[in-house]
Amino acid sequence: MTPGLLPLLLLLLAGPPSAQPAPPTCYSRMLTLSREVAGDFQSLQATEPSEPCVRYLPTLYLDIHNYCVLSRLRDFVASPQCWKVPQVDALKDKVRKLYTIMNSFCRRDLVFLSDDCNALEYPIPVTTVLPDGQR
């Protein structure tokens, strides 16, 4: 073997360097968990028509930048509807976890941009407008 071929061969056998992703921050964990909760709530409403109690659960439009989200999470966990429905219990556990993260662990990392509780009742759809000349 030639001397220049050996390092190249070792490099190929070692494979590509593994990229270590950065650990999740408090903010990224809250954002991810709030999206999971919202998705789980929507799928619960879509797949549990046989459980009449699901209709009476408080709505879960979550915006972690709205101060009212904390009371919304508290209300959802405390709601007596759907006791002993496994999917709802799992969702309430996730909501409780999000509330604890927001109110305890990540309290200093969170910035509330609004306290408009009506925005959580009737959310405004977010649209993205591209700058002129882009499609």
DSSP file with accessible surface (Angstrom, degrees, kcal/mol):
  #  RESIDUE AA STRUCTURE BP1 BP2  ACC     N-H-->O    O-->H-N    N-H-->O    O-->H-N    TCO  KAPPA ALPHA  PHI   PSI    X-CA   Y-CA   Z-CA
    1    1 A M              0   0  162      0, 0.0     5,-0.0     0, 0.0     0, 0.0   0.000 360.0 360.0 360.0 145.4    0.0    0.0    0.0
    2    2 A T    >>  -     0   0   88      1,-0.1     4,-1.2     4,-0.0     3,-0.9  -0.491 360.0-117.2 -80.3 152.2    1.2    3.5   -0.7
    3    3 A P  T 34 S+     0   0  119      0, 0.0    -1,-0.1     0, 0.0     3,-0.1   0.831 113.4  51.5 -62.6 -30.5    1.6    5.8    2.3
    4    4 A G  T 3> S+     0   0   60      1,-0.2     4,-0.9     2,-0.2    -2,-0.0   0.723 103.9  59.0 -78.6 -19.3   -1.1    8.2    1.2
    5    5 A L  H <> S+     0   0   78     -3,-0.9     4,-2.6     2,-0.2     5,-0.2   0.837  93.5  64.5 -80.6 -31.5   -3.6    5.5    0.7
    6    6 A L  H  X S+     0   0   88     -4,-1.2     4,-2.5     2,-0.2     5,-0.2   0.936 102.8  45.4 -61.9 -49.0   -3.6    4.2    4.3
    7    7 A P  H  > S+     0   0   77      0, 0.0     4,-2.3     0, 0.0    -1,-0.2   0.911 114.1  50.8 -62.2 -36.9   -5.0    7.5    5.9
    8    8 A L  H  X S+     0   0   92     -4,-0.9     4,-2.2     2,-0.2    -2,-0.2   0.924 110.5  48.6 -65.0 -42.2   -7.7    7.7    3.2
    9    9 A L  H  X S+     0   0   69     -4,-2.6     4,-2.2     1,-0.2    -1,-0.2   0.917 111.5  49.3 -63.6 -43.0   -8.7    4.0    3.8
   10   10 A L  H  X S+     0   0  105     -4,-2.5     4,-1.9     1,-0.2    -1,-0.2   0.891 109.9  52.0 -63.7 -39.1   -8.9    4.6    7.5
   11   11 A L  H  X S+     0   0  118     -4,-2.3     4,-1.0    -5,-0.2    -2,-0.2   0.915 110.5  47.8 -64.2 -41.2  -11.0    7.7    7.0
   12   12 A L  H  < S+     0   0  124     -4,-2.2     3,-0.3     1,-0.2    -2,-0.2   0.887 112.3  49.0 -67.6 -38.3  -13.4    5.8    4.8
   13   13 A L  H  < S+     0   0  133     -4,-2.2    -1,-0.2     1,-0.2    -2,-0.2   0.829 105.6  57.6 -71.0 -30.2  -13.7    2.9    7.3
   14   14 A A  H  < S-     0   0   82     -4,-1.9    -1,-0.2    -5,-0.2    -2,-0.2   0.781 101.8-145.5 -72.4 -23.9  -14.3    5.2   10.2
   15   15 A G     <  -     0   0   32     -4,-1.0    -1,-0.1    -3,-0.3    -2,-0.1  -0.161  38.1 -33.9  83.8 177.7  -17.4    6.7    8.4
   16   16 A P  S    S-     0   0  119      0, 0.0     2,-0.1     0, 0.0     3,-0.0  -0.366  75.3 -95.7 -70.8 149.7  -18.7   10.2    8.5
   17   17 A P        -     0   0  127      0, 0.0     2,-0.4     0, 0.0    -2,-0.0  -0.410  42.3-115.9 -65.2 137.1  -18.2   12.1   11.8
   18   18 A S        -     0   0   95     -2,-0.1     2,-0.6    -3,-0.1    -3,-0.0  -0.618  23.2-135.4 -78.0 133.2  -21.3   11.9   13.9
   19   19 A A        -     0   0   94     -2,-0.4    -1,-0.0    -3,-0.0     0, 0.0  -0.780  10.9-146.6 -90.1 123.5  -22.9   15.3   14.4
   20   20 A Q        -     0   0  163     -2,-0.6     2,-0.0     3,-0.0    -2,-0.0  -0.815  16.8-139.0 -90.1 113.0  -24.0   15.8   18.0
   21   21 A P        -     0   0  110      0, 0.0    -1,-0.0     0, 0.0     0, 0.0  -0.386  27.6 -99.6 -69.5 152.4  -27.2   17.9   18.1
   22   22 A A        -     0   0   87      1,-0.1     3,-0.1    -2,-0.0     0, 0.0  -0.405  44.9-100.5 -67.3 145.5  -27.4   20.6   20.7
   23   23 A P        -     0   0  107      0, 0.0    -1,-0.1     0, 0.0     2,-0.0  -0.348  48.9 -90.8 -65.3 150.9  -29.4   19.6   23.8
   24   24 A P        -     0   0  102      0, 0.0     2,-0.2     0, 0.0     3,-0.0  -0.362  39.9-137.7 -64.6 141.7  -32.9   21.0   23.8
   25   25 A T     >  -     0   0   86     -3,-0.1     4,-2.4     1,-0.1     5,-0.2  -0.461  27.0-104.1 -88.4 168.6  -33.4   24.3   25.5
   26   26 A a  H  > S+     0   0   35      1,-0.2     4,-2.5     2,-0.2     5,-0.2   0.936 122.7  49.9 -57.0 -45.9  -36.3   25.1   27.8
   27   27 A Y  H  > S+     0   0   90      1,-0.2     4,-2.6     2,-0.2     5,-0.2   0.935 110.7  47.5 -62.4 -45.3  -37.9   27.1   25.0
   28   28 A S  H  > S+     0   0   40      1,-0.2     4,-2.6     2,-0.2    -1,-0.2   0.885 111.9  51.4 -66.3 -35.1  -37.5   24.4   22.4
   29   29 A R  H  X S+     0   0   79     -4,-2.4     4,-2.6     2,-0.2    -1,-0.2   0.920 111.4  47.1 -65.8 -43.1  -38.9   21.8   24.8
   30   30 A M  H  X S+     0   0    0     -4,-2.5     4,-2.6    -5,-0.2    -2,-0.2   0.927 113.7  48.1 -63.1 -43.9  -42.0   24.0   25.6
   31   31 A L  H  X S+     0   0   38     -4,-2.6     4,-2.0     2,-0.2    -2,-0.2   0.936 114.0  46.0 -63.9 -44.9  -42.6   24.7   21.9
   32   32 A T  H  X S+     0   0   65     -4,-2.6     4,-2.2    -5,-0.2    -2,-0.2   0.934 114.6  47.3 -63.7 -45.3  -42.3   21.0   20.9
   33   33 A L  H  X S+     0   0    1     -4,-2.6     4,-2.7     1,-0.2    -1,-0.2   0.895 109.5  53.1 -67.2 -36.7  -44.5   19.9   23.8
   34   34 A S  H  X S+     0   0    8     -4,-2.6     4,-2.4    -5,-0.2    -1,-0.2   0.900 110.1  48.7 -66.1 -36.2  -47.2   22.5   23.0
   35   35 A R  H  X S+     0   0  164     -4,-2.0     4,-2.5    -5,-0.2    -1,-0.2   0.898 111.1  50.3 -68.4 -38.8  -47.3   21.3   19.4
   36   36 A E  H  X S+     0   0   72     -4,-2.2     4,-2.9     2,-0.2     5,-0.2   0.925 111.3  48.4 -62.5 -44.8  -47.6   17.7   20.5
   37   37 A V  H  X S+     0   0    0     -4,-2.7     4,-2.6     2,-0.2    -2,-0.2   0.935 112.3  48.1 -61.8 -46.7  -50.4   18.7   22.9
   38   38 A A  H  X S+     0   0   26     -4,-2.4     4,-2.3     1,-0.2    -1,-0.2   0.924 114.2  46.7 -61.8 -43.0  -52.3   20.6   20.2
   39   39 A G  H  X S+     0   0   31     -4,-2.5     4,-2.5     2,-0.2    -2,-0.2   0.915 112.6  49.0 -65.2 -42.7  -51.8   17.7   17.7
   40   40 A D  H  X S+     0   0   59     -4,-2.9     4,-2.3     2,-0.2    -2,-0.2   0.890 110.8  51.2 -64.1 -38.1  -53.0   15.1   20.2
   41   41 A F  H  X S+     0   0    9     -4,-2.6     4,-2.3    -5,-0.2    -2,-0.2   0.931 110.9  47.8 -65.5 -43.3  -56.0   17.2   21.1
   42   42 A Q  H  X S+     0   0  124     -4,-2.3     4,-1.7     1,-0.2    -2,-0.2   0.917 113.4  46.9 -65.0 -41.9  -57.0   17.6   17.5
   43   43 A S  H  X S+     0   0   60     -4,-2.5     4,-2.3     2,-0.2    -1,-0.2   0.869 109.9  54.7 -69.8 -32.3  -56.6   13.9   16.8
   44   44 A L  H  X S+     0   0    8     -4,-2.3     4,-1.6     1,-0.2    -2,-0.2   0.932 108.8  47.8 -63.7 -43.7  -58.5   13.1   19.9
   45   45 A Q  H  < S+     0   0   93     -4,-2.3    -1,-0.2     1,-0.2    -2,-0.2   0.851 115.3  46.3 -64.8 -33.1  -61.4   15.2   18.7
   46   46 A A  H  < S+     0   0   77     -4,-1.7    -2,-0.2    -5,-0.2    -1,-0.2   0.826 120.8  35.2 -79.2 -31.2  -61.3   13.5   15.3
   47   47 A T  H  < S+     0   0   93     -4,-2.3     3,-0.2     1,-0.2    -2,-0.2   0.504 107.4  62.8-106.0  -4.2  -61.0    9.9   16.5
   48   48 A E    ><  +     0   0   24     -4,-1.6     3,-1.1    -5,-0.2     6,-0.3  -0.254  49.7 132.1-116.3  48.4  -63.2    9.8   19.7
   49   49 A P  T 3  S+     0   0  107      0, 0.0    -1,-0.2     0, 0.0     6,-0.1   0.765  70.4  66.0 -69.2 -18.5  -66.7   10.6   18.5
   50   50 A S  T 3  S+     0   0   95     -3,-0.2     3,-0.1     1,-0.1    -2,-0.1   0.734  89.5  71.8 -74.1 -19.7  -68.0    7.6   20.5
   51   51 A E    X   -     0   0   72     -3,-1.1     3,-1.3     1,-0.2     4,-0.5  -0.829  66.8-167.3 -95.9 105.4  -67.0    9.4   23.7
   52   52 A P  G >  S+     0   0   68      0, 0.0     3,-0.9     0, 0.0     4,-0.5   0.800  80.9  69.5 -65.2 -22.6  -69.5   12.2   24.2
   53   53 A b  G >  S+     0   0   25      1,-0.2     3,-1.3     2,-0.2     4,-0.4   0.794  83.4  70.9 -67.4 -24.6  -67.3   13.8   27.0
   54   54 A V  G X  S+     0   0    6     -3,-1.3     3,-1.2    -6,-0.3    -1,-0.2   0.867  91.0  60.3 -61.8 -33.1  -64.6   14.8   24.4
   55   55 A R  G <  S+     0   0  175     -3,-0.9    -1,-0.3    -4,-0.5    -2,-0.2   0.797 104.0  50.5 -62.1 -28.4  -67.0   17.4   23.1
   56   56 A Y  G <  S+     0   0  148     -3,-1.3    -1,-0.2    -4,-0.5    -2,-0.2   0.406  81.7 113.1 -96.8   2.7  -67.1   19.1   26.4
   57   57 A L  S <  S-     0   0    8     -3,-1.2    19,-0.1    -4,-0.4     3,-0.1  -0.457  80.3 -97.9 -68.8 146.5  -63.4   19.4   27.1
   58   58 A P        -     0   0   38      0, 0.0    -1,-0.1     0, 0.0    -2,-0.1  -0.359  47.5-101.3 -61.4 145.9  -62.0   22.9   27.1
   59   59 A T        -     0   0   43      1,-0.1     2,-0.4    -3,-0.1    17,-0.1  -0.318  26.8-147.0 -68.8 153.2  -60.5   23.9   23.8
   60   60 A L        +     0   0    5    -22,-0.1     2,-0.7    -3,-0.1   -18,-0.1  -0.668  33.6 153.1-126.1  74.0  -56.7   23.8   23.5
   61   61 A Y        -     0   0  102     59,-0.4     2,-0.5    -2,-0.4    11,-0.1  -0.931  34.3-158.7 -94.2 112.7  -55.4   26.4   21.1
   62   62 A L        +     0   0   33     -2,-0.7     2,-0.4   -28,-0.2    -2,-0.1  -0.835  29.7 166.2-107.1 131.6  -52.0   26.9   22.6
   63   63 A D    >   -     0   0   68     -2,-0.5     3,-2.2     3,-0.2     6,-0.3  -0.914  19.7-160.7-134.6 106.7  -49.7   29.9   22.2
   64   64 A I  T 3  S+     0   0    3     -2,-0.4     6,-0.1     1,-0.3    -1,-0.0   0.584  90.1  61.7 -70.5  -4.1  -46.9   29.7   24.7
   65   65 A H  T 3  S+     0   0   41     47,-0.1    48,-2.5    48,-0.1    49,-1.6   0.402  86.6  86.6 -97.0   1.3  -46.3   33.5   24.3
   66   66 A N  B X  S-a  114   0A   0     -3,-2.2     3,-2.1    46,-0.2     4,-0.3  -0.904  72.5-145.9-103.7 123.2  -49.7   34.3   25.6
   67   67 A Y  T >> S+     0   0  125     47,-3.2     3,-1.4    -2,-0.6     4,-0.5   0.822  95.5  66.8 -58.8 -30.4  -49.9   34.6   29.3
   68   68 A c  H 3> S+     0   0   11      1,-0.3     4,-2.0    46,-0.2    -1,-0.3   0.652  79.2  81.5 -67.2 -13.6  -53.5   33.2   29.4
   69   69 A V  H <> S+     0   0    0     -3,-2.1     4,-2.7    -6,-0.3    -1,-0.3   0.847  84.2  60.6 -63.1 -30.3  -52.2   29.8   28.2
   70   70 A L  H <> S+     0   0   10     -3,-1.4     4,-2.3    -4,-0.3    -1,-0.2   0.942 107.6  42.4 -63.8 -44.8  -51.2   29.0   31.8
   71   71 A S  H  X S+     0   0   40     -4,-0.5     4,-2.8     2,-0.2    -1,-0.2   0.881 112.4  55.6 -69.7 -32.5  -54.8   29.3   33.0
   72   72 A R  H  X S+     0   0   22     -4,-2.0     4,-2.1     2,-0.2    -2,-0.2   0.931 109.4  46.0 -63.8 -43.0  -56.0   27.4   29.9
   73   73 A L  H  X S+     0   0    0     -4,-2.7     4,-2.3     2,-0.2     5,-0.2   0.926 112.8  50.4 -65.3 -42.9  -53.6   24.5   30.7
   74   74 A R  H  X S+     0   0  123     -4,-2.3     4,-2.1     1,-0.2    -2,-0.2   0.921 110.8  49.2 -60.0 -45.7  -54.7   24.6   34.4
   75   75 A D  H  X S+     0   0   91     -4,-2.8     4,-0.9     1,-0.2    -1,-0.2   0.884 109.8  51.7 -62.1 -39.8  -58.4   24.5   33.4
   76   76 A F  H >< S+     0   0    0     -4,-2.1     3,-0.7    -5,-0.2    -1,-0.2   0.937 111.3  45.6 -65.4 -44.4  -57.9   21.6   31.0
   77   77 A V  H 3< S+     0   0   33     -4,-2.3    -1,-0.2     1,-0.2    -2,-0.2   0.889 115.4  48.0 -66.6 -35.4  -56.1   19.5   33.6
   78   78 A A  H 3< S+     0   0   78     -4,-2.1    -1,-0.2    -5,-0.2    -2,-0.2   0.577  82.2 116.8 -83.0  -8.7  -58.8   20.3   36.2
   79   79 A S    <<  -     0   0    9     -4,-0.9   -22,-0.0    -3,-0.7    -3,-0.0  -0.382  58.5-148.4 -65.6 132.7  -61.7   19.6   33.9
   80   80 A P    >   +     0   0   86      0, 0.0     3,-0.7     0, 0.0    -1,-0.1   0.567  60.8 112.9 -80.0  -6.4  -63.8   16.6   35.3
   81   81 A Q  T 3  S+     0   0   65      1,-0.2   -27,-0.0   -25,-0.1    -2,-0.0  -0.321  74.1  16.4 -67.0 148.2  -64.9   15.5   31.8
   82   82 A b  T >  S+     0   0    9      1,-0.2     3,-1.4     2,-0.1    -1,-0.2   0.810  73.2 179.4  65.8  37.2  -63.7   12.2   30.4
   83   83 A W  T <  S+     0   0  176     -3,-0.7    -1,-0.2     1,-0.3   -30,-0.1  -0.454  71.3  17.2 -65.0 139.0  -62.4   10.5   33.6
   84   84 A K  T 3  S+     0   0  184      1,-0.2    -1,-0.3    -2,-0.1     3,-0.1   0.728  86.1 128.9  69.7  23.1  -61.1    7.1   32.8
   85   85 A V    <>  -     0   0    9     -3,-1.4     4,-2.6     1,-0.1     3,-0.5  -0.950  52.6-148.7-102.1 111.8  -60.7    7.6   29.1
   86   86 A P  H  > S+     0   0   91      0, 0.0     4,-2.4     0, 0.0     5,-0.2   0.857  92.5  50.3 -54.5 -41.3  -57.1    6.5   28.4
   87   87 A Q  H  > S+     0   0   93      1,-0.2     4,-2.0     2,-0.2     5,-0.1   0.891 113.4  46.3 -66.1 -37.5  -56.4    8.9   25.5
   88   88 A V  H  > S+     0   0    0     -3,-0.5     4,-3.0     2,-0.2     5,-0.2   0.906 110.7  52.7 -71.5 -39.3  -57.7   11.9   27.5
   89   89 A D  H  X S+     0   0   66     -4,-2.6     4,-2.1     1,-0.2    -2,-0.2   0.920 109.9  48.6 -61.1 -42.0  -55.7   10.8   30.6
   90   90 A A  H  X S+     0   0   59     -4,-2.4     4,-1.9    -5,-0.2    -1,-0.2   0.908 112.3  48.8 -64.3 -40.6  -52.6   10.6   28.5
   91   91 A L  H  X S+     0   0    5     -4,-2.0     4,-2.6     1,-0.2    -2,-0.2   0.919 109.7  51.4 -65.8 -42.1  -53.3   14.1   27.0
   92   92 A K  H  X S+     0   0   12     -4,-3.0     4,-2.7     1,-0.2    -1,-0.2   0.881 107.7  53.3 -64.3 -34.8  -53.9   15.5   30.5
   93   93 A D  H  X S+     0   0   92     -4,-2.1     4,-2.2    -5,-0.2    -1,-0.2   0.917 110.3  47.1 -63.5 -41.5  -50.6   14.1   31.6
   94   94 A K  H  X S+     0   0   55     -4,-1.9     4,-2.4     2,-0.2    -2,-0.2   0.906 112.4  49.4 -66.8 -39.7  -48.9   15.8   28.7
   95   95 A V  H  X S+     0   0    0     -4,-2.6     4,-2.7     2,-0.2    -2,-0.2   0.914 110.0  51.2 -65.2 -41.7  -50.7   19.1   29.5
   96   96 A R  H  X S+     0   0  106     -4,-2.7     4,-2.5     1,-0.2    -2,-0.2   0.912 109.6  50.6 -61.5 -40.4  -49.7   18.8   33.1
   97   97 A K  H  X S+     0   0  107     -4,-2.2     4,-2.5     2,-0.2    -2,-0.2   0.926 110.5  48.8 -64.3 -43.4  -46.1   18.3   32.1
   98   98 A L  H  X S+     0   0    0     -4,-2.4     4,-2.7     2,-0.2     5,-0.2   0.927 111.2  50.2 -62.7 -43.4  -46.2   21.4   29.8
   99   99 A Y  H  X S+     0   0   46     -4,-2.7     4,-2.8     1,-0.2     5,-0.3   0.927 111.3  48.6 -60.7 -44.1  -47.7   23.5   32.6
  100  100 A T  H  X>S+     0   0   54     -4,-2.5     4,-2.1     2,-0.2     5,-1.0   0.918 112.2  48.4 -64.0 -42.3  -45.0   22.4   35.0
  101  101 A I  I  <>S+     0   0   21     -4,-2.5     5,-2.9     1,-0.2    -2,-0.2   0.940 116.4  43.1 -62.8 -44.6  -42.2   23.1   32.6
  102  102 A M  I  <5S+     0   0    4     -4,-2.7    -2,-0.2     1,-0.2    -1,-0.2   0.878 121.2  38.9 -69.4 -38.4  -43.7   26.6   31.8
  103  103 A N  I  <5S+     0   0   42     -4,-2.8    -1,-0.2    -5,-0.2    -2,-0.2   0.687 132.7  12.6 -89.9 -18.9  -44.5   27.5   35.4
  104  104 A S  I ><5S+     0   0   75     -4,-2.1     3,-0.8    -5,-0.3     4,-0.3   0.695 125.7  33.4-119.8 -72.6  -41.4   26.1   37.1
  105  105 A F  I 3 <S+     0   0  154     -5,-1.0     3,-0.2     1,-0.2    -3,-0.2   0.867 130.3  26.7 -64.0 -41.9  -38.4   24.9   35.2
  106  106 A a  T >><S+     0   0    3     -5,-2.9     4,-1.0    -6,-0.2     3,-0.9   0.143  80.6 119.6-111.3  19.5  -38.5   27.4   32.3
  107  107 A R  G X4 S+     0   0  139     -3,-0.8     3,-0.6     1,-0.3    -1,-0.2   0.878  79.4  46.3 -54.5 -41.7  -40.2   30.3   34.0
  108  108 A R  G 34 S+     0   0  234     -4,-0.3    -1,-0.3    -3,-0.2    -2,-0.1   0.731 109.8  55.0 -76.0 -20.1  -37.3   32.7   33.5
  109  109 A D  G <4 S+     0   0   93     -3,-0.9     2,-0.4    -7,-0.1    -1,-0.2   0.606  91.0  89.6 -86.7 -12.6  -36.8   31.6   29.8
  110  110 A L    <<  -     0   0   16     -4,-1.0     2,-0.5    -3,-0.6   -45,-0.1  -0.718  55.7-165.3 -95.3 135.2  -40.3   32.4   28.7
  111  111 A V        -     0   0   93     -2,-0.4     2,-0.6   -47,-0.0    -3,-0.0  -0.975  11.4-147.9-118.0 120.7  -41.4   35.8   27.4
  112  112 A F        -     0   0   69     -2,-0.5   -46,-0.2     1,-0.1   -47,-0.1  -0.794  14.4-177.6 -89.4 125.1  -45.1   36.5   27.2
  113  113 A L        +     0   0  134    -48,-2.5     2,-0.3    -2,-0.6   -47,-0.2   0.544  66.6  15.6 -97.2 -10.2  -45.9   38.8   24.3
  114  114 A S  B     -a   66   0A  45    -49,-1.6   -47,-3.2     1,-0.0   -46,-0.2  -0.981  43.8-158.7-156.2 161.6  -49.6   39.0   25.0
  115  115 A D        +     0   0  124     -2,-0.3     2,-1.1   -49,-0.2     3,-0.1  -0.128  47.0 137.6-134.7  37.9  -52.3   38.4   27.6
  116  116 A D    >   -     0   0   78      1,-0.2     3,-0.8     2,-0.1     4,-0.5  -0.730  28.6-176.9 -89.7  97.7  -55.2   38.3   25.1
  117  117 A c  T >> S+     0   0   60     -2,-1.1     3,-1.0     1,-0.2     4,-0.7   0.804  79.8  63.4 -68.0 -28.3  -57.4   35.3   26.4
  118  118 A N  H >> S+     0   0  111      1,-0.3     4,-2.6     2,-0.2     3,-0.6   0.805  91.8  65.5 -65.5 -27.8  -59.8   35.7   23.5
  119  119 A A  H <4 S+     0   0   30     -3,-0.8    -1,-0.3     1,-0.2    -2,-0.2   0.790 100.5  50.8 -65.2 -25.1  -57.0   34.9   21.1
  120  120 A L  H <4 S+     0   0    4     -3,-1.0   -59,-0.4    -4,-0.5    -1,-0.2   0.675 110.9  48.7 -84.5 -18.9  -56.9   31.4   22.6
  121  121 A E  H << S+     0   0   74     -4,-0.7    -2,-0.2    -3,-0.6    -1,-0.1   0.880 130.1  17.1 -80.5 -45.4  -60.6   31.0   22.2
  122  122 A Y  S  < S-     0   0  174     -4,-2.6    -1,-0.2   -61,-0.0    -2,-0.1  -0.756  86.2-156.6-129.8  81.5  -60.7   32.1   18.5
  123  123 A P        -     0   0   61      0, 0.0    -3,-0.1     0, 0.0    -4,-0.1  -0.295  14.9-126.3 -66.1 145.3  -57.1   31.9   17.1
  124  124 A I        -     0   0  144     -5,-0.1     2,-0.1     1,-0.0    -2,-0.0  -0.791  30.9-115.2 -87.7 125.8  -56.2   34.0   14.2
  125  125 A P        -     0   0  108      0, 0.0     2,-0.5     0, 0.0    -1,-0.0  -0.384  28.0-125.4 -63.1 138.8  -54.7   31.9   11.4
  126  126 A V        -     0   0  135     -2,-0.1     2,-0.4     2,-0.0     0, 0.0  -0.735  29.2-173.5 -87.8 128.1  -51.1   32.7   10.7
  127  127 A T        -     0   0  113     -2,-0.5     2,-0.5     2,-0.0     0, 0.0  -0.929  15.8-141.2-120.7 148.9  -50.3   33.6    7.1
  128  128 A T        -     0   0  123     -2,-0.4     2,-0.6     2,-0.0    -2,-0.0  -0.941  11.2-161.4-111.6 124.1  -46.9   34.2    5.7
  129  129 A V        -     0   0  125     -2,-0.5     3,-0.1     3,-0.0    -2,-0.0  -0.927  14.4-139.4-106.7 123.4  -46.5   36.9    3.1
  130  130 A L        -     0   0   89     -2,-0.6     3,-0.1     4,-0.1     4,-0.1  -0.523  28.1-101.1 -78.7 146.2  -43.4   36.7    1.0
  131  131 A P    >   -     0   0   81      0, 0.0     3,-1.7     0, 0.0    -1,-0.1  -0.227  57.6 -71.8 -60.2 158.7  -41.5   39.9    0.1
  132  132 A D  T 3  S+     0   0  166      1,-0.2     3,-0.1    -3,-0.1    -3,-0.0  -0.192 119.9  24.1 -53.9 137.8  -42.1   41.4   -3.3
  133  133 A G  T 3  S+     0   0   87      1,-0.3     2,-0.4    -3,-0.1    -1,-0.2   0.381  98.6 104.9  89.4  -3.7  -40.5   39.5   -6.1
  134  134 A Q    <         0   0  118     -3,-1.7    -1,-0.3    -4,-0.1    -4,-0.1  -0.877 360.0 360.0-111.8 144.6  -40.4   36.1   -4.3
  135  135 A R              0   0  276     -2,-0.4    -3,-0.0    -3,-0.1     0, 0.0  -0.967 360.0 360.0-133.6 360.0  -42.6   33.1   -5.0
